[in-house]
């Protein structure tokens, strides 16, 4: 009986996450750049520190994916603002965006193609110097 219960709970969890991710809005790099330039949105970079230091979008807030839930208070002021979540290619940022939505953030977007697409579109990045 418990074995079936475990499978059922896992199935329910995956259906829930699928439902959330299918509702996740996305923006292109150019749309994101426009939103940030007009101060309509902020960018949250959820990549690891070494990735961030090598190259990041100017003005982005850096919180690695594994730390997003513990550091939500740092983003509280943006709870009802547009938050564009970004990673390398769009997969980690989709996970982070779902976490933000579940925490009550109301305008969350995934950056389509991540920083790879941003760079491919010729948009500006910065490096962190140590």
N, C-alpha and C positions, 0 to 999 in steps of 0.2 A: 504494500500500500504506500509506504513512504517513498519508494523508488519512483512510482508513477507521479506522486506529488512533486518530487524534485524536478522531474521532466516537465510537468505542467507549469511549474513556476518559471523554469528556464524559458519555456515557450512563450509564456505571457510576457516575460521581460523582453525577449527579442521582438515580439510583436509591438510592444510599447515603444521600444527604441526605433523600430522601423517606422512607426506612425509619426514619431517626433521628427525623424530625419526627413521624411517625405514632406513635412510642412516647413522645413528649413528654407528660408529665403536666401538667395545668393545675389552677389553683385559682381560685375566684371571689374578688372583692375582700373579701367578708365572711369567707370561709374564711382568706384571707391575713391579714386584720386579727386574727383570732382566734389564728392560729398565731404571729404576731409578739407579740401581747399576752401569750401564755403562754410566750414565749421558746422556742418550738419551731422557729422559722425566722427567717432574716434576709431582707431585701429588697435586691436588687441592681438599681439604676436604671441603664439603659444608654442613656439619652437624652443629647443634647448639653448642654453647659454652660449655654447660654441657657435651655433648657427646664427644666433642674434649678433654676436660679436663680429662674425665674418661679413654680415650684410643684413641690414634691416630697413624698413620703411621709416623715413624721417618722421618723428613725432609719435610713432607707435608706442604703446604701453607693452612692456615685456613681462609676461607671466607664463612660465612653462605649463603645458597641459596638466602635468601631475600635481601642480600647485593651485590650479584655478579654484577648486572648491574651498581650499583653506584661505585663499586671499580675496574672496568675494568682497570683503569690506573695502578693499582698495578701489573697487569698481562701483560701489554703491551709488555714487553721484551720477552714474550713467544708466541707472536702472530703467529710466524711461526715455533714454536718448538712443540714437542709432549707434550700435556697436558692431563694427565689422571685424570678424575674427579671421585670423590669417595664420597659415603655417607654410610649409614648403610647397605642398601641392594641393591641399584642400581636405585631406582626410582627418588629420588631428584637429584642425580648426572646426570641422563639422562636429566632432565629439565635444569640443569645448563649447560650441554654440548651443548644443543641446543642454549641457550643464547650466549654461546661463539662462536658457529658457525655463528650465526646471526650477531655477532660483528666483524666477519672477521678472527677469529682464524681458522687456516688451518689444524691442526693436532690434533683433539680432540678425546679422547677415553673415554668410560664409563667403570669403573671397574666392571666387572661382579660379582654380589653378594655382592659388597661393602666390608666394613671392616669385616662383618660377614664371608664372604668367605676367606678373607685375614687371619683372625684368625684361621678358620677351616683348612687352609692349613699349619698352624704352622709357619706363617711368623711373624716377630718381630713387636711389637708396643711399644709405650711409653705412659707415663702419664704426665700431666702437674701438677706440685706441686704448690699450692698457698701459 
